[in-house]
């Protein structure tokens, strides 16, 4: 019996052959080597012809995995958004002759070395995308989306064509983990704002969104067994705003939306410090010996849980359990930073106890790099933001490390002294400085195999809406996407800034209020 993929292609070929013969179109040559792709692929081989995307194009996918069908539908939707073309997926429009095929194929090729690896073969009459997983296929269609020109060339035929340069692209990520953190605790961001952020991140092949869901200023996720957390703790934010929170249904909607884009949402409940909003909601949690009041400032380090109380751990068992049950990803982030008023021995005991609770609920613990002060399990992950010694200690423990050095990767840092938003305690981070560092060698003595990946945190003390978020995030987040995906030997600022300049049409189409740094000659 013929494999399903071959049966589909045989059927397409037969139906195409039944169409009246048409004169072959001689497309003008285009050069795949002159692409403006971000992140930069591992290898590009141009063949200097073109695939003519048109109303006669059809998309077919492997049929054994429903997610491959979803990737095909996602691509068709994005093609329509950009070009207006209605592209059929796994079906044929009888009113249009078949001219070109895009086939998204589930492959077991040994050359696809990671779950997100993909291969693109672009010819005059067909595009083949090979991937082992739907995640790999999804990363591949982001590359294809970027190759579709903004304008059609309708001088060749009686209908518009979008000429995609032909050739081969072999690509895979450098790091398994490529993330952005969004602080929704200092200022709350709506579901629609987070969805828009996810749409942009997915275009640049991010695979993780870490949500900072609690802090001194607000608690942002419904916990059904402890309703006051949102009834009281969710009603404030920095500057005295009204705050807000996600119901569990809201959160599940975000998780699902992210999953459609092959992005994992990692929830963070910051503890034992950064806990004023929780203790305001339930006073028995408070361990700093002071009367708790709503907090809308930006100072850190003054709050702590009562780490010696069994009732605190019973509370956390409920909280972690409820969030873990609606978070299909493998991780739960416990925060753990800047717990300045917690005694060190109490902090260590707390981290070790909470790690066991996280594991009980089937998750791997992530924490800011201070957590290595405890005797943590090698399966737990340290997120390096400040102290180099902590990153090295994690590696010695055989724990993986996520790189988020504040002086290089913090998206809430100002670009320069004239920036409208942001902080500067870690220094200014211009767009070129954000790009010009190598995560593989940044921490001296940290083995490459210890690095899980890179994450750029965006703390929200100075921003309160999607436009202000975009100002700080973009274009720096585009550069971090390349640092996390592309081979280190392919990283070059002069080359990158030319490709970055060409991102303007996409950013405009998405209405992104990016920072127009003068270090880039932006396309008009």
Residue pairs with C-beta under 8 A, 6 or more apart in sequence:
2 10
4 62
4 63
4 64
5 62
5 63
5 103
5 105
5 106
8 60
8 63
8 90
9 60
9 101
9 103
12 58
12 60
12 92
12 98
12 101
15 92
15 98
16 97
16 98
19 97
19 98
20 97
22 97
22 99
25 52
25 156
25 157
27 49
27 50
27 52
27 124
27 156
27 161
27 163
28 50
28 153
28 156
28 163
29 48
29 49
29 50
30 48
30 49
30 50
30 163
30 164
30 165
30 166
31 46
31 48
31 165
32 44
32 45
32 46
32 47
32 48
32 122
32 147
32 165
32 166
32 167
32 169
33 44
33 46
33 167
34 165
35 44
35 146
35 147
35 165
36 146
36 498
36 499
36 502
36 503
37 44
37 143
37 146
37 147
37 499
38 146
38 204
38 478
38 481
38 482
38 496
38 499
38 500
38 503
39 204
39 205
39 481
39 482
39 484
39 485
39 486
40 482
40 486
40 487
40 490
40 491
40 495
40 496
40 499
41 143
41 169
41 170
41 171
41 486
42 170
42 171
42 172
42 486
42 487
42 490
43 168
43 169
43 170
43 171
44 167
44 168
44 169
45 167
45 168
45 169
46 165
46 166
46 167
47 122
47 123
47 166
47 167
47 168
48 165
48 166
48 167
49 123
49 124
49 165
49 166
50 124
50 163
50 164
50 165
50 166
51 100
51 122
51 123
51 124
51 125
51 126
51 127
51 163
51 164
51 166
52 99
52 100
52 124
52 156
52 157
52 161
52 162
52 163
52 164
53 79
53 83
53 85
53 100
53 148
53 161
53 162
53 163
53 164
54 85
54 99
54 100
54 157
54 159
54 160
54 161
54 162
55 85
55 86
55 96
55 159
55 160
56 96
56 97
56 98
56 99
56 100
56 159
57 85
57 87
57 99
57 100
57 101
57 102
58 87
58 88
58 89
58 91
58 92
58 93
58 98
58 100
58 101
58 102
59 72
59 75
59 76
59 87
59 88
59 89
59 90
59 101
59 102
59 103
59 104
60 72
60 89
60 90
60 101
60 102
60 103
60 104
61 68
61 69
61 71
61 72
61 89
61 90
61 103
61 104
61 105
62 68
62 104
62 105
62 106
63 69
63 90
64 106
65 106
65 134
67 134
68 104
68 106
68 134
68 137
69 89
69 90
70 134
70 260
71 104
71 134
71 137
71 138
71 141
72 89
72 90
72 104
73 89
74 138
74 141
74 260
75 87
75 102
75 104
75 141
75 144
75 145
76 86
76 87
76 88
76 89
78 141
78 145
79 85
79 87
79 145
79 148
80 86
80 87
81 509
82 145
82 148
82 150
82 509
83 148
83 152
83 160
83 162
85 162
87 102
92 98
99 125
100 125
100 126
100 127
101 125
101 126
101 127
102 126
102 127
102 129
102 144
103 126
103 127
103 128
103 129
104 129
104 131
104 137
104 140
104 141
105 128
105 129
105 130
105 131
106 131
106 132
106 133
106 137
107 119
107 130
107 131
107 132
108 132
109 119
109 130
109 132
111 117
111 119
111 170
112 118
112 119
112 130
112 131
112 132
112 136
112 172
113 172
114 136
114 172
114 173
114 176
115 132
115 133
115 135
115 136
116 133
116 135
116 136
116 139
116 172
116 173
116 205
116 207
117 131
117 132
117 136
117 171
117 172
117 173
118 129
118 130
118 131
118 136
118 137
118 139
118 140
118 143
118 169
118 171
118 172
119 128
119 129
119 130
119 131
119 140
119 168
119 169
119 170
119 171
120 127
120 128
120 129
120 140
120 143
120 144
120 168
120 169
120 171
121 127
121 128
121 129
121 130
121 168
122 147
122 164
122 165
122 166
122 167
122 168
122 169
123 166
124 166
127 144
127 164
129 137
129 140
129 141
129 144
131 137
131 139
131 140
134 262
135 207
135 262
138 202
138 261
138 262
139 171
139 173
139 205
139 262
140 171
142 202
142 203
142 204
142 205
143 169
143 171
144 164
145 203
146 203
146 506
147 164
147 165
148 162
148 164
149 162
149 163
149 164
150 505
151 162
152 160
152 161
152 162
153 160
153 161
153 162
153 163
154 160
154 161
173 205
173 484
173 485
174 440
174 484
174 485
174 486
174 487
174 488
175 439
175 451
175 452
175 453
175 454
175 484
175 485
176 452
176 453
177 207
177 208
177 402
177 452
177 453
177 454
177 455
177 484
178 205
178 206
178 207
178 208
178 453
178 454
178 455
178 481
178 484
178 485
179 206
179 207
179 208
179 209
179 210
179 266
179 402
179 453
179 454
179 455
179 456
180 197
180 201
180 206
180 208
180 209
180 210
180 411
180 455
180 456
180 457
180 458
180 473
180 477
180 480
181 209
181 210
181 211
181 212
181 268
181 404
181 455
181 456
181 457
181 458
182 189
182 194
182 197
182 209
182 210
182 211
182 212
182 458
182 460
182 469
183 212
183 215
183 412
183 457
183 458
183 459
183 460
183 461
184 194
184 211
184 212
184 213
184 220
184 460
185 212
185 213
185 214
185 215
185 217
185 218
185 219
185 220
185 237
185 270
185 277
185 460
186 215
186 217
186 218
186 237
186 238
186 298
186 459
186 460
186 461
187 237
187 238
187 239
187 241
187 460
187 461
187 463
187 464
188 218
188 220
188 237
188 241
188 243
188 244
188 245
189 197
189 460
189 465
189 466
189 469
190 244
191 246
191 250
191 253
191 254
193 465
193 466
193 469
194 209
194 211
194 254
195 254
195 257
196 466
196 510
197 209
197 466
197 469
197 473
198 209
198 254
198 257
198 258
198 261
198 263
199 261
199 510
200 474
200 477
200 510
200 512
201 209
201 261
201 263
201 477
201 481
202 261
202 262
202 263
203 506
204 477
204 478
204 481
204 482
205 481
205 485
206 263
206 481
206 484
207 262
207 263
207 264
208 263
208 264
208 265
208 266
208 453
208 455
209 258
209 263
209 264
209 265
209 266
210 265
210 266
210 268
210 333
210 455
210 457
211 220
211 265
211 266
211 267
211 268
212 268
212 270
212 335
212 457
212 459
213 219
213 220
213 221
213 267
213 268
213 269
213 323
214 220
214 221
214 233
214 268
214 269
214 270
214 271
214 274
214 275
214 277
214 278
214 335
215 270
215 274
215 276
215 277
216 274
216 275
216 276
216 277
216 295
216 300
216 302
216 303
217 236
217 237
217 238
217 243
217 276
217 277
217 295
217 296
217 297
218 233
218 234
218 235
218 236
218 237
218 243
218 244
218 245
218 277
219 229
219 230
219 233
219 234
219 245
219 277
219 278
219 281
220 230
220 234
220 244
220 245
220 246
221 230
221 245
221 246
221 248
221 251
221 267
221 323
222 229
222 230
222 245
222 246
222 247
222 248
222 250
222 251
223 229
223 230
223 318
223 319
223 322
223 323
224 248
224 322
225 318
225 322
226 281
226 282
226 315
226 318
226 319
228 281
228 282
229 277
229 278
229 281
229 282
229 319
230 245
231 281
232 280
232 281
233 277
233 278
233 280
233 281
234 243
234 244
234 245
234 277
235 242
235 243
235 294
236 243
236 277
236 294
236 295
236 296
237 243
237 244
237 296
237 464
238 296
238 297
238 298
238 460
238 461
238 464
239 296
239 464
240 296
241 296
241 464
246 254
248 322
248 326
251 267
251 326
252 326
254 265
255 265
255 326
255 327
255 328
258 264
258 265
259 328
264 328
264 329
264 330
264 331
265 327
265 329
266 327
266 329
266 331
266 332
266 333
266 366
267 323
267 327
267 332
267 333
268 333
268 334
268 335
268 366
269 316
269 319
269 320
269 323
269 333
269 334
269 335
270 334
270 335
270 336
270 337
271 278
271 305
271 316
271 334
271 335
271 336
271 339
271 350
271 354
272 287
272 304
272 305
272 307
272 336
272 339
272 342
272 346
272 347
272 350
273 300
273 301
273 303
273 304
273 335
273 336
273 337
273 338
273 339
273 340
273 341
273 342
274 300
274 303
274 335
274 337
274 338
274 339
275 285
275 303
275 304
275 305
276 292
276 295
276 302
276 303
277 295
278 285
278 305
279 285
279 286
279 287
279 292
279 303
279 305
280 292
280 293
280 294
280 295
282 315
283 292
284 306
284 309
284 311
284 312
285 305
285 306
285 312
285 315
286 292
286 303
286 304
286 305
286 306
287 304
287 305
287 306
287 307
287 308
287 309
287 312
287 341
287 342
288 302
288 303
288 304
288 341
298 461
300 338
300 340
301 338
301 339
301 340
301 341
302 340
302 341
303 341
304 339
304 341
304 342
305 312
305 342
305 350
306 312
307 342
307 346
307 347
307 349
307 350
308 346
308 349
313 353
313 354
313 357
316 354
316 357
317 357
317 360
320 332
320 354
320 357
320 358
320 361
320 363
321 361
323 332
324 332
324 358
324 361
324 362
324 363
325 361
327 363
330 363
330 364
331 363
331 364
331 365
331 366
331 381
332 358
332 361
332 363
332 364
332 365
332 366
333 365
333 366
333 367
333 383
334 351
334 354
334 355
334 358
334 365
334 366
334 367
334 371
335 367
335 368
336 351
336 367
336 368
336 370
336 371
337 367
337 368
337 369
337 370
337 385
337 386
338 370
339 347
339 370
342 350
344 373
347 370
347 373
347 374
348 373
348 374
348 375
349 374
351 367
351 371
351 373
351 374
351 376
352 374
352 375
352 376
354 365
355 365
355 374
355 376
355 377
355 380
358 364
358 365
359 365
359 377
359 379
364 379
364 380
364 381
365 371
365 376
365 377
365 379
365 380
365 381
366 380
366 381
366 382
366 383
366 402
367 376
367 380
367 381
367 382
367 383
368 382
368 383
368 385
368 386
369 382
369 383
369 384
369 385
369 386
369 387
369 390
369 391
369 394
370 387
370 390
371 380
371 382
372 382
372 390
372 393
372 394
372 397
372 399
373 390
376 382
376 397
376 399
377 399
378 397
378 398
378 399
379 399
380 399
381 394
381 399
381 400
381 401
381 402
381 452
382 390
382 391
382 393
382 394
382 399
382 400
382 401
382 402
383 401
383 402
383 404
383 455
384 390
384 391
384 394
384 401
384 402
384 403
384 404
384 405
384 443
385 404
385 405
385 406
385 410
385 457
386 405
386 406
388 443
388 444
391 401
391 403
391 443
391 446
392 443
392 445
392 446
394 400
394 401
394 450
395 401
395 446
395 447
395 450
399 450
400 450
400 451
400 452
401 443
401 446
401 450
401 451
401 452
402 451
402 452
402 453
402 454
402 455
403 409
403 439
403 442
403 443
403 451
403 453
403 454
403 455
404 410
404 454
404 455
404 456
404 457
405 442
405 443
406 413
406 426
407 426
407 427
407 429
408 429
408 433
408 434
408 437
408 442
409 434
409 454
409 455
409 456
409 457
409 480
410 426
410 429
410 456
410 457
410 458
410 459
411 456
411 457
411 458
411 459
411 472
411 473
411 476
411 477
412 422
412 423
412 457
412 458
412 459
412 460
412 461
412 462
412 463
412 472
413 422
413 423
413 424
413 426
413 427
413 428
413 429
414 421
414 422
414 423
414 424
414 428
414 429
415 422
415 428
415 429
415 430
415 431
415 515
415 517
416 428
416 430
417 424
417 428
419 428
419 515
420 468
420 471
421 462
421 463
421 468
421 471
421 472
422 462
422 472
423 459
423 461
423 462
429 476
430 517
430 519
431 475
431 476
431 479
431 515
431 517
431 519
431 520
432 493
432 497
432 517
432 519
434 476
434 479
434 480
435 476
435 479
435 482
435 483
435 491
435 493
435 496
436 493
437 483
438 483
438 488
438 491
439 451
439 454
439 483
439 484
440 448
440 451
440 488
453 484
454 480
454 483
454 484
456 476
456 477
456 480
458 469
458 472
458 473
460 469
462 468
463 469
463 471
463 472
467 513
470 512
470 513
470 514
471 513
471 514
471 515
472 515
474 507
474 512
474 514
474 515
475 500
475 503
475 514
475 515
475 517
475 520
478 500
478 503
479 496
479 500
482 491
482 496
483 491
497 519
497 520
497 521
498 521
500 520
501 520
501 521
501 522
501 523
502 523
504 522
504 523
504 524
505 523
507 514
516 522
